[in-house]
Amino acid sequence: MRPALVFLVLLLSACGNTTGDGRRTATIDKSYKARDACLARNAAADDISNSDPDSLAHAIALACLPETEQLVSAANRDGDAKVAAAIRQDSEFRARGYILKVRGQPIF
């Protein structure tokens, strides 16, 4: 009887916990999509075939800074500097990936 009671308590407690805020998750997803669309658009906008990918990635990440900062504010409610830096670094990394994709080069 006791194992059945423990199982029932665990089952009911699992149903009561949620893993996130649906609206916040939707806002973060929307911010990611807006940032990635900006990065892709800027990577394809100019003739980038002769430029250094790292320099271009930095410039494209700067061009999409408003979208990146919107993502930072949506995803980083606590204002953690490490989280904000990681998101900004990810923007530059993704910009580099879009550049390589436009050039037809392997990303990895």
A tleap script that builds the chain and sets N, CA, C and O, in Angstrom:
source leaprc.protein.ff14SB
mol = sequence {
  NMET ARG PRO ALA LEU VAL PHE LEU VAL LEU
  LEU LEU SER ALA CYS GLY ASN THR THR GLY
  ASP GLY ARG ARG THR ALA THR ILE ASP LYS
  SER TYR LYS ALA ARG ASP ALA CYS LEU ALA
  ARG ASN ALA ALA ALA ASP ASP ILE SER ASN
  SER ASP PRO ASP SER LEU ALA HIE ALA ILE
  ALA LEU ALA CYS LEU PRO GLU THR GLU GLN
  LEU VAL SER ALA ALA ASN ARG ASP GLY ASP
  ALA LYS VAL ALA ALA ALA ILE ARG GLN ASP
  SER GLU PHE ARG ALA ARG GLY TYR ILE LEU
  LYS VAL ARG GLY GLN PRO ILE CPHE
}
set mol.1.N position { 0.815 -1.191 0.000 }
set mol.1.CA position { 0.000 0.000 0.000 }
set mol.1.C position { 0.865 1.264 0.000 }
set mol.1.O position { 0.559 2.243 -0.680 }
set mol.2.N position { 1.937 1.220 0.768 }
set mol.2.CA position { 2.799 2.399 0.859 }
set mol.2.C position { 3.426 2.749 -0.496 }
set mol.2.O position { 3.436 3.929 -0.847 }
set mol.3.N position { 3.955 1.789 -1.285 }
set mol.3.CA position { 4.503 2.151 -2.600 }
set mol.3.C position { 3.455 2.787 -3.512 }
set mol.3.O position { 3.773 3.684 -4.293 }
set mol.4.N position { 2.211 2.325 -3.416 }
set mol.4.CA position { 1.152 2.905 -4.243 }
set mol.4.C position { 0.894 4.350 -3.840 }
set mol.4.O position { 0.652 5.198 -4.699 }
set mol.5.N position { 0.943 4.635 -2.548 }
set mol.5.CA position { 0.727 5.996 -2.055 }
set mol.5.C position { 1.867 6.912 -2.502 }
set mol.5.O position { 1.619 8.038 -2.933 }
set mol.6.N position { 3.101 6.446 -2.406 }
set mol.6.CA position { 4.255 7.236 -2.844 }
set mol.6.C position { 4.145 7.517 -4.339 }
set mol.6.O position { 4.382 8.640 -4.784 }
set mol.7.N position { 3.788 6.504 -5.105 }
set mol.7.CA position { 3.630 6.680 -6.551 }
set mol.7.C position { 2.551 7.720 -6.857 }
set mol.7.O position { 2.738 8.565 -7.733 }
set mol.8.N position { 1.435 7.666 -6.149 }
set mol.8.CA position { 0.340 8.611 -6.357 }
set mol.8.C position { 0.781 10.037 -6.025 }
set mol.8.O position { 0.457 10.969 -6.761 }
set mol.9.N position { 1.511 10.214 -4.934 }
set mol.9.CA position { 2.002 11.541 -4.556 }
set mol.9.C position { 2.966 12.076 -5.614 }
set mol.9.O position { 2.881 13.244 -5.992 }
set mol.10.N position { 3.877 11.237 -6.092 }
set mol.10.CA position { 4.812 11.663 -7.127 }
set mol.10.C position { 4.088 12.022 -8.425 }
set mol.10.O position { 4.435 12.999 -9.089 }
set mol.11.N position { 3.102 11.244 -8.770 }
set mol.11.CA position { 2.340 11.492 -9.980 }
set mol.11.C position { 1.595 12.816 -9.898 }
set mol.11.O position { 1.611 13.602 -10.845 }
set mol.12.N position { 0.948 13.063 -8.778 }
set mol.12.CA position { 0.200 14.312 -8.609 }
set mol.12.C position { 1.123 15.527 -8.526 }
set mol.12.O position { 0.783 16.593 -9.039 }
set mol.13.N position { 2.265 15.383 -7.897 }
set mol.13.CA position { 3.186 16.522 -7.806 }
set mol.13.C position { 3.796 16.847 -9.165 }
set mol.13.O position { 4.083 18.011 -9.444 }
set mol.14.N position { 3.997 15.856 -10.002 }
set mol.14.CA position { 4.515 16.092 -11.347 }
set mol.14.C position { 3.501 16.843 -12.188 }
set mol.14.O position { 3.880 17.658 -13.030 }
set mol.15.N position { 2.240 16.588 -11.980 }
set mol.15.CA position { 1.203 17.283 -12.748 }
set mol.15.C position { 1.063 18.734 -12.331 }
set mol.15.O position { 0.630 19.564 -13.131 }
set mol.16.N position { 1.413 19.053 -11.123 }
set mol.16.CA position { 1.274 20.413 -10.627 }
set mol.16.C position { 2.403 21.336 -11.024 }
set mol.16.O position { 2.239 22.555 -10.965 }
set mol.17.N position { 3.532 20.809 -11.423 }
set mol.17.CA position { 4.673 21.646 -11.783 }
set mol.17.C position { 4.660 21.954 -13.266 }
set mol.17.O position { 4.386 21.087 -14.096 }
set mol.18.N position { 4.957 23.196 -13.583 }
set mol.18.CA position { 5.111 23.571 -14.981 }
set mol.18.C position { 6.561 23.936 -15.209 }
set mol.18.O position { 7.269 24.316 -14.276 }
set mol.19.N position { 7.002 23.821 -16.447 }
set mol.19.CA position { 8.415 24.046 -16.724 }
set mol.19.C position { 8.692 25.411 -17.323 }
set mol.19.O position { 9.850 25.719 -17.604 }
set mol.20.N position { 7.699 26.228 -17.528 }
set mol.20.CA position { 7.988 27.539 -18.088 }
set mol.20.C position { 6.743 28.366 -18.294 }
set mol.20.O position { 5.618 27.905 -18.100 }
set mol.21.N position { 6.975 29.594 -18.690 }
set mol.21.CA position { 5.923 30.544 -18.968 }
set mol.21.C position { 5.716 30.572 -20.473 }
set mol.21.O position { 6.620 30.953 -21.217 }
set mol.22.N position { 4.558 30.181 -20.920 }
set mol.22.CA position { 4.288 30.080 -22.348 }
set mol.22.C position { 4.459 31.389 -23.094 }
set mol.22.O position { 5.000 31.401 -24.199 }
set mol.23.N position { 4.007 32.496 -22.507 }
set mol.23.CA position { 4.140 33.797 -23.173 }
set mol.23.C position { 5.596 34.220 -23.259 }
set mol.23.O position { 6.031 34.765 -24.274 }
set mol.24.N position { 6.340 33.972 -22.211 }
set mol.24.CA position { 7.762 34.328 -22.213 }
set mol.24.C position { 8.512 33.499 -23.247 }
set mol.24.O position { 9.354 34.019 -23.978 }
set mol.25.N position { 8.203 32.218 -23.303 }
set mol.25.CA position { 8.841 31.337 -24.285 }
set mol.25.C position { 8.512 31.797 -25.699 }
set mol.25.O position { 9.382 31.799 -26.569 }
set mol.26.N position { 7.269 32.185 -25.934 }
set mol.26.CA position { 6.874 32.674 -27.264 }
set mol.26.C position { 7.612 33.962 -27.608 }
set mol.26.O position { 8.013 34.159 -28.755 }
set mol.27.N position { 7.793 34.839 -26.628 }
set mol.27.CA position { 8.521 36.091 -26.854 }
set mol.27.C position { 9.983 35.813 -27.182 }
set mol.27.O position { 10.553 36.442 -28.074 }
set mol.28.N position { 10.581 34.885 -26.472 }
set mol.28.CA position { 11.980 34.517 -26.731 }
set mol.28.C position { 12.104 33.915 -28.123 }
set mol.28.O position { 13.017 34.271 -28.868 }
set mol.29.N position { 11.206 33.014 -28.484 }
set mol.29.CA position { 11.232 32.398 -29.820 }
set mol.29.C position { 11.085 33.455 -30.906 }
set mol.29.O position { 11.788 33.415 -31.915 }
set mol.30.N position { 10.176 34.396 -30.703 }
set mol.30.CA position { 9.963 35.475 -31.674 }
set mol.30.C position { 11.218 36.340 -31.792 }
set mol.30.O position { 11.580 36.762 -32.890 }
set mol.31.N position { 11.876 36.602 -30.676 }
set mol.31.CA position { 13.098 37.410 -30.683 }
set mol.31.C position { 14.236 36.676 -31.392 }
set mol.31.O position { 14.997 37.289 -32.141 }
set mol.32.N position { 14.354 35.377 -31.160 }
set mol.32.CA position { 15.366 34.577 -31.872 }
set mol.32.C position { 15.137 34.644 -33.381 }
set mol.32.O position { 16.077 34.849 -34.149 }
set mol.33.N position { 13.880 34.471 -33.800 }
set mol.33.CA position { 13.567 34.486 -35.225 }
set mol.33.C position { 13.865 35.846 -35.841 }
set mol.33.O position { 14.391 35.919 -36.952 }
set mol.34.N position { 13.539 36.916 -35.142 }
set mol.34.CA position { 13.803 38.263 -35.659 }
set mol.34.C position { 15.302 38.503 -35.780 }
set mol.34.O position { 15.768 39.064 -36.772 }
set mol.35.N position { 16.060 38.079 -34.767 }
set mol.35.CA position { 17.516 38.252 -34.809 }
set mol.35.C position { 18.133 37.433 -35.941 }
set mol.35.O position { 18.969 37.937 -36.692 }
set mol.36.N position { 17.721 36.175 -36.062 }
set mol.36.CA position { 18.269 35.314 -37.107 }
set mol.36.C position { 17.891 35.800 -38.501 }
set mol.36.O position { 18.696 35.700 -39.426 }
set mol.37.N position { 16.680 36.324 -38.664 }
set mol.37.CA position { 16.268 36.866 -39.962 }
set mol.37.C position { 17.117 38.081 -40.320 }
set mol.37.O position { 17.505 38.249 -41.476 }
set mol.38.N position { 17.403 38.917 -39.346 }
set mol.38.CA position { 18.257 40.081 -39.586 }
set mol.38.C position { 19.660 39.644 -39.978 }
set mol.38.O position { 20.235 40.184 -40.922 }
set mol.39.N position { 20.210 38.681 -39.268 }
set mol.39.CA position { 21.554 38.195 -39.591 }
set mol.39.C position { 21.609 37.615 -40.997 }
set mol.39.O position { 22.538 37.903 -41.752 }
set mol.40.N position { 20.624 36.804 -41.349 }
set mol.40.CA position { 20.593 36.183 -42.680 }
set mol.40.C position { 20.427 37.237 -43.770 }
set mol.40.O position { 21.078 37.172 -44.813 }
set mol.41.N position { 19.559 38.196 -43.520 }
set mol.41.CA position { 19.315 39.262 -44.493 }
set mol.41.C position { 20.582 40.082 -44.738 }
set mol.41.O position { 20.911 40.394 -45.882 }
set mol.42.N position { 21.274 40.421 -43.686 }
set mol.42.CA position { 22.496 41.221 -43.820 }
set mol.42.C position { 23.648 40.426 -44.414 }
set mol.42.O position { 24.494 40.984 -45.113 }
set mol.43.N position { 23.684 39.134 -44.140 }
set mol.43.CA position { 24.749 38.307 -44.709 }
set mol.43.C position { 24.586 38.173 -46.212 }
set mol.43.O position { 25.573 38.053 -46.938 }
set mol.44.N position { 23.347 38.193 -46.681 }
set mol.44.CA position { 23.086 38.030 -48.111 }
set mol.44.C position { 22.989 39.365 -48.848 }
set mol.44.O position { 22.880 39.379 -50.074 }
set mol.45.N position { 23.027 40.477 -48.131 }
set mol.45.CA position { 22.752 41.781 -48.732 }
set mol.45.C position { 23.856 42.279 -49.650 }
set mol.45.O position { 23.565 42.840 -50.706 }
set mol.46.N position { 25.090 42.095 -49.283 }
set mol.46.CA position { 26.200 42.684 -50.025 }
set mol.46.C position { 27.069 41.599 -50.646 }
set mol.46.O position { 26.915 40.408 -50.373 }
set mol.47.N position { 27.984 42.055 -51.489 }
set mol.47.CA position { 28.981 41.142 -52.045 }
set mol.47.C position { 30.023 40.897 -50.958 }
set mol.47.O position { 30.840 41.765 -50.650 }
set mol.48.N position { 29.977 39.720 -50.395 }
set mol.48.CA position { 30.844 39.414 -49.258 }
set mol.48.C position { 31.883 38.371 -49.604 }
set mol.48.O position { 32.538 37.827 -48.715 }
set mol.49.N position { 32.040 38.090 -50.865 }
set mol.49.CA position { 32.898 36.976 -51.255 }
set mol.49.C position { 34.377 37.205 -50.988 }
set mol.49.O position { 35.116 36.233 -50.829 }
set mol.50.N position { 34.836 38.440 -50.931 }
set mol.50.CA position { 36.272 38.702 -50.778 }
set mol.50.C position { 36.664 39.205 -49.397 }
set mol.50.O position { 37.835 39.507 -49.168 }
set mol.51.N position { 35.734 39.300 -48.492 }
set mol.51.CA position { 36.024 39.852 -47.173 }
set mol.51.C position { 36.267 38.756 -46.150 }
set mol.51.O position { 35.848 37.612 -46.329 }
set mol.52.N position { 36.944 39.122 -45.086 }
set mol.52.CA position { 37.232 38.207 -43.985 }
set mol.52.C position { 35.927 37.852 -43.257 }
set mol.52.O position { 35.199 38.751 -42.836 }
set mol.53.N position { 35.623 36.573 -43.103 }
set mol.53.CA position { 34.367 36.171 -42.460 }
set mol.53.C position { 34.226 36.689 -41.029 }
set mol.53.O position { 33.125 37.042 -40.607 }
set mol.54.N position { 35.331 36.737 -40.278 }
set mol.54.CA position { 35.241 37.206 -38.897 }
set mol.54.C position { 34.896 38.688 -38.831 }
set mol.54.O position { 34.086 39.102 -38.002 }
set mol.55.N position { 35.503 39.485 -39.698 }
set mol.55.CA position { 35.205 40.921 -39.734 }
set mol.55.C position { 33.768 41.166 -40.173 }
set mol.55.O position { 33.065 42.005 -39.609 }
set mol.56.N position { 33.345 40.425 -41.183 }
set mol.56.CA position { 31.964 40.553 -41.650 }
set mol.56.C position { 30.966 40.122 -40.581 }
set mol.56.O position { 29.939 40.772 -40.386 }
set mol.57.N position { 31.263 39.044 -39.900 }
set mol.57.CA position { 30.369 38.562 -38.848 }
set mol.57.C position { 30.205 39.609 -37.765 }
set mol.57.O position { 29.100 39.829 -37.268 }
set mol.58.N position { 31.292 40.251 -37.402 }
set mol.58.CA position { 31.231 41.310 -36.385 }
set mol.58.C position { 30.378 42.471 -36.885 }
set mol.58.O position { 29.542 42.987 -36.143 }
set mol.59.N position { 30.579 42.885 -38.126 }
set mol.59.CA position { 29.812 43.988 -38.685 }
set mol.59.C position { 28.324 43.645 -38.798 }
set mol.59.O position { 27.468 44.482 -38.513 }
set mol.60.N position { 28.026 42.430 -39.209 }
set mol.60.CA position { 26.626 42.014 -39.329 }
set mol.60.C position { 25.981 41.927 -37.950 }
set mol.60.O position { 24.829 42.324 -37.775 }
set mol.61.N position { 26.713 41.412 -36.981 }
set mol.61.CA position { 26.180 41.349 -35.609 }
set mol.61.C position { 25.887 42.753 -35.086 }
set mol.61.O position { 24.887 42.962 -34.398 }
set mol.62.N position { 26.749 43.712 -35.406 }
set mol.62.CA position { 26.492 45.094 -34.993 }
set mol.62.C position { 25.276 45.673 -35.705 }
set mol.62.O position { 24.505 46.427 -35.111 }
set mol.63.N position { 25.104 45.321 -36.981 }
set mol.63.CA position { 23.948 45.812 -37.728 }
set mol.63.C position { 22.646 45.277 -37.144 }
set mol.63.O position { 21.602 45.919 -37.258 }
set mol.64.N position { 22.704 44.119 -36.530 }
set mol.64.CA position { 21.512 43.497 -35.944 }
set mol.64.C position { 21.466 43.675 -34.429 }
set mol.64.O position { 20.766 42.933 -33.739 }
set mol.65.N position { 22.191 44.632 -33.919 }
set mol.65.CA position { 22.249 44.854 -32.478 }
set mol.65.C position { 20.873 45.114 -31.844 }
set mol.65.O position { 20.613 44.603 -30.755 }
set mol.66.N position { 19.985 45.888 -32.483 }
set mol.66.CA position { 18.664 46.069 -31.856 }
set mol.66.C position { 17.908 44.753 -31.657 }
set mol.66.O position { 17.288 44.542 -30.614 }
set mol.67.N position { 17.959 43.879 -32.649 }
set mol.67.CA position { 17.292 42.583 -32.532 }
set mol.67.C position { 17.962 41.716 -31.475 }
set mol.67.O position { 17.294 40.995 -30.733 }
set mol.68.N position { 19.291 41.792 -31.413 }
set mol.68.CA position { 20.025 41.023 -30.406 }
set mol.68.C position { 19.693 41.516 -29.007 }
set mol.68.O position { 19.492 40.715 -28.094 }
set mol.69.N position { 19.636 42.820 -28.836 }
set mol.69.CA position { 19.323 43.376 -27.513 }
set mol.69.C position { 17.884 43.061 -27.103 }
set mol.69.O position { 17.599 42.884 -25.919 }
set mol.70.N position { 16.989 42.992 -28.069 }
set mol.70.CA position { 15.614 42.572 -27.770 }
set mol.70.C position { 15.601 41.128 -27.271 }
set mol.70.O position { 14.860 40.789 -26.348 }
set mol.71.N position { 16.420 40.289 -27.884 }
set mol.71.CA position { 16.547 38.904 -27.450 }
set mol.71.C position { 17.158 38.828 -26.063 }
set mol.71.O position { 16.706 38.047 -25.225 }
set mol.72.N position { 18.177 39.627 -25.816 }
set mol.72.CA position { 18.812 39.642 -24.497 }
set mol.72.C position { 17.793 40.019 -23.426 }
set mol.72.O position { 17.727 39.374 -22.380 }
set mol.73.N position { 17.005 41.051 -23.678 }
set mol.73.CA position { 16.031 41.474 -22.667 }
set mol.73.C position { 14.921 40.443 -22.469 }
set mol.73.O position { 14.404 40.298 -21.361 }
set mol.74.N position { 14.552 39.728 -23.529 }
set mol.74.CA position { 13.505 38.709 -23.393 }
set mol.74.C position { 14.013 37.468 -22.676 }
set mol.74.O position { 13.299 36.879 -21.865 }
set mol.75.N position { 15.242 37.071 -22.971 }
set mol.75.CA position { 15.764 35.816 -22.426 }
set mol.75.C position { 16.462 35.972 -21.084 }
set mol.75.O position { 16.583 35.001 -20.338 }
set mol.76.N position { 16.914 37.153 -20.770 }
set mol.76.CA position { 17.756 37.363 -19.597 }
set mol.76.C position { 17.040 38.265 -18.597 }
set mol.76.O position { 17.420 39.422 -18.417 }
set mol.77.N position { 16.023 37.745 -17.960 }
set mol.77.CA position { 15.242 38.552 -17.011 }
set mol.77.C position { 16.049 38.981 -15.801 }
set mol.77.O position { 15.759 40.014 -15.197 }
set mol.78.N position { 17.058 38.204 -15.440 }
set mol.78.CA position { 17.833 38.508 -14.242 }
set mol.78.C position { 18.943 39.518 -14.494 }
set mol.78.O position { 19.565 39.993 -13.544 }
set mol.79.N position { 19.204 39.854 -15.744 }
set mol.79.CA position { 20.253 40.816 -16.059 }
set mol.79.C position { 21.652 40.262 -15.866 }
set mol.79.O position { 22.580 41.016 -15.576 }
set mol.80.N position { 21.817 38.960 -16.021 }
set mol.80.CA position { 23.119 38.325 -15.859 }
set mol.80.C position { 24.027 38.701 -17.026 }
set mol.80.O position { 23.696 38.443 -18.183 }
set mol.81.N position { 25.162 39.306 -16.724 }
set mol.81.CA position { 26.097 39.771 -17.755 }
set mol.81.C position { 26.651 38.602 -18.578 }
set mol.81.O position { 26.908 38.754 -19.772 }
set mol.82.N position { 26.834 37.448 -17.950 }
set mol.82.CA position { 27.354 36.285 -18.682 }
set mol.82.C position { 26.351 35.790 -19.716 }
set mol.82.O position { 26.737 35.395 -20.816 }
set mol.83.N position { 25.086 35.809 -19.373 }
set mol.83.CA position { 24.043 35.381 -20.307 }
set mol.83.C position { 23.970 36.354 -21.475 }
set mol.83.O position { 23.896 35.936 -22.631 }
set mol.84.N position { 23.992 37.648 -21.179 }
set mol.84.CA position { 23.940 38.661 -22.234 }
set mol.84.C position { 25.149 38.531 -23.157 }
set mol.84.O position { 25.006 38.618 -24.377 }
set mol.85.N position { 26.332 38.325 -22.593 }
set mol.85.CA position { 27.538 38.166 -23.411 }
set mol.85.C position { 27.455 36.914 -24.275 }
set mol.85.O position { 27.893 36.930 -25.426 }
set mol.86.N position { 26.900 35.833 -23.738 }
set mol.86.CA position { 26.769 34.599 -24.504 }
set mol.86.C position { 25.810 34.776 -25.676 }
set mol.86.O position { 26.058 34.244 -26.757 }
set mol.87.N position { 24.731 35.506 -25.482 }
set mol.87.CA position { 23.776 35.749 -26.564 }
set mol.87.C position { 24.421 36.617 -27.639 }
set mol.87.O position { 24.236 36.364 -28.830 }
set mol.88.N position { 25.166 37.624 -27.238 }
set mol.88.CA position { 25.846 38.489 -28.211 }
set mol.88.C position { 26.911 37.700 -28.983 }
set mol.88.O position { 27.069 37.877 -30.191 }
set mol.89.N position { 27.626 36.841 -28.283 }
set mol.89.CA position { 28.631 36.002 -28.940 }
set mol.89.C position { 27.955 35.024 -29.901 }
set mol.89.O position { 28.473 34.757 -30.985 }
set mol.90.N position { 26.815 34.500 -29.509 }
set mol.90.CA position { 26.066 33.601 -30.381 }
set mol.90.C position { 25.602 34.331 -31.642 }
set mol.90.O position { 25.567 33.735 -32.719 }
set mol.91.N position { 25.251 35.596 -31.525 }
set mol.91.CA position { 24.845 36.369 -32.701 }
set mol.91.C position { 25.983 36.462 -33.703 }
set mol.91.O position { 25.772 36.307 -34.906 }
set mol.92.N position { 27.177 36.711 -33.216 }
set mol.92.CA position { 28.330 36.796 -34.108 }
set mol.92.C position { 28.638 35.425 -34.724 }
set mol.92.O position { 28.970 35.334 -35.905 }
set mol.93.N position { 28.529 34.376 -33.930 }
set mol.93.CA position { 28.760 33.023 -34.422 }
set mol.93.C position { 27.757 32.664 -35.523 }
set mol.93.O position { 28.127 32.106 -36.556 }
set mol.94.N position { 26.496 32.989 -35.286 }
set mol.94.CA position { 25.462 32.697 -36.285 }
set mol.94.C position { 25.658 33.544 -37.537 }
set mol.94.O position { 25.420 33.068 -38.647 }
set mol.95.N position { 26.086 34.788 -37.373 }
set mol.95.CA position { 26.364 35.643 -38.536 }
set mol.95.C position { 27.456 35.008 -39.390 }
set mol.95.O position { 27.356 34.983 -40.617 }
set mol.96.N position { 28.493 34.499 -38.741 }
set mol.96.CA position { 29.570 33.825 -39.468 }
set mol.96.C position { 29.029 32.614 -40.226 }
set mol.96.O position { 29.444 32.359 -41.357 }
set mol.97.N position { 28.121 31.877 -39.624 }
set mol.97.CA position { 27.503 30.731 -40.287 }
set mol.97.C position { 26.705 31.143 -41.509 }
set mol.97.O position { 26.768 30.478 -42.543 }
set mol.98.N position { 25.956 32.233 -41.404 }
set mol.98.CA position { 25.198 32.720 -42.563 }
set mol.98.C position { 26.128 33.187 -43.677 }
set mol.98.O position { 25.836 32.979 -44.855 }
set mol.99.N position { 27.228 33.805 -43.320 }
set mol.99.CA position { 28.205 34.242 -44.319 }
set mol.99.C position { 28.754 33.038 -45.073 }
set mol.99.O position { 28.800 33.038 -46.303 }
set mol.100.N position { 29.161 32.031 -44.346 }
set mol.100.CA position { 29.714 30.831 -44.978 }
set mol.100.C position { 28.666 30.127 -45.837 }
set mol.100.O position { 28.983 29.578 -46.892 }
set mol.101.N position { 27.429 30.148 -45.383 }
set mol.101.CA position { 26.356 29.525 -46.147 }
set mol.101.C position { 26.141 30.274 -47.464 }
set mol.101.O position { 25.972 29.651 -48.513 }
set mol.102.N position { 26.149 31.610 -47.411 }
set mol.102.CA position { 25.994 32.415 -48.623 }
set mol.102.C position { 27.136 32.146 -49.593 }
set mol.102.O position { 26.929 32.113 -50.806 }
set mol.103.N position { 28.322 31.957 -49.071 }
set mol.103.CA position { 29.492 31.679 -49.903 }
set mol.103.C position { 29.523 30.247 -50.413 }
set mol.103.O position { 30.319 29.922 -51.294 }
set mol.104.N position { 28.679 29.401 -49.879 }
set mol.104.CA position { 28.674 28.003 -50.283 }
set mol.104.C position { 29.771 27.202 -49.635 }
set mol.104.O position { 30.133 26.133 -50.127 }
set mol.105.N position { 30.311 27.699 -48.535 }
set mol.105.CA position { 31.384 27.003 -47.823 }
set mol.105.C position { 30.781 26.194 -46.682 }
set mol.105.O position { 29.720 26.538 -46.163 }
set mol.106.N position { 31.463 25.114 -46.294 }
set mol.106.CA position { 30.969 24.332 -45.158 }
set mol.106.C position { 31.035 25.160 -43.870 }
set mol.106.O position { 31.986 25.907 -43.644 }
set mol.107.N position { 30.029 25.013 -43.054 }
set mol.107.CA position { 29.962 25.785 -41.816 }
set mol.107.C position { 30.910 25.219 -40.774 }
set mol.107.O position { 31.497 25.976 -40.001 }
set mol.108.N position { 31.069 23.917 -40.738 }
set mol.108.CA position { 31.966 23.311 -39.739 }
set mol.108.C position { 33.138 22.674 -40.421 }
set mol.108.O position { 34.007 22.110 -39.757 }
savepdb mol mol.pdb
quit
